[in-house]
């Protein structure tokens, strides 16, 4: 399940920015849509690429449950 932050980001971010983030994360805008609707789940690798491409506006924990529960991720984001 993705976070409210990711859903909000998808809703209020321009299509141009979503395309740029998708391109920077080596995925597609359609894949971002699939992630936010729950049709697909993101790997931790894809979640990290999206985090980097969005300059941290969306974190890997917003997209991936494994990252969300990772003690190392929690430690790094204190």
N, C-alpha and C positions, 0 to 999 in steps of 0.2 A: 504494500500500500504506500502510495506517495504522500508527501506532506502537503498541508494546506499552502505552505510557502511556494512549492513548485506549481500547484494549481493556480495560485494567484499570479505568479510570474508568467505562466503561459497565457492567462487571460488578459493581463494588462501590458504585456510586452508586444511591441510592434512586430508585424510579420517579417519585416526586414531584419530585425534583431534576432528573431527566432531562427531565420535562415542562416544568419551569420554564426550563431552559436552552434547550430547543427553542423554547419560546414567545418567549423573549428574543432568540433568533437568527432569529426569523421563519421557523421550519421546524417539522417535526413529530417526535415521538419515533420514528415509523416511519422517517423519513429518517435519523435518527441511527443506527438499527439497520442500515439499508442501507449507511451509510458504514462502520460497523465491520466488517461482514461482507464488504465489497468489492463488494457488488451495485451500488453507485453510487459515484461519485467526487465529492468536494466541490470546488467552484470556490474560488479564493483568497478571493473575497468571502464565501462561506458559511463558510469556515474562520475568517476574521477575526471574523465575527459570533458563531460558536460560542465562540471564544476570549474575546471580550468578555462574552458571556452567562454563561460559566463562571468569570468572574473570573480567568482565566489558569490554571485547573486543567488545562485542555486547551489547548495552544497550536495556532496555525494550522499549525505545522510537524508536529504530531502527526497532522494530518488531510490535508494537501495536500503532495504531493511537490514542486511548484513552489516553494512557500513554504519547504520544508525545504532546498532547494538555493539559495535566494536569498541572495546575498552581503549584501544590506542587512538581511535578517532576522537573519543570523548576527552582523553587526556590532552590531545593536541589543540582542541578547541576551547579550552578553559579560558 
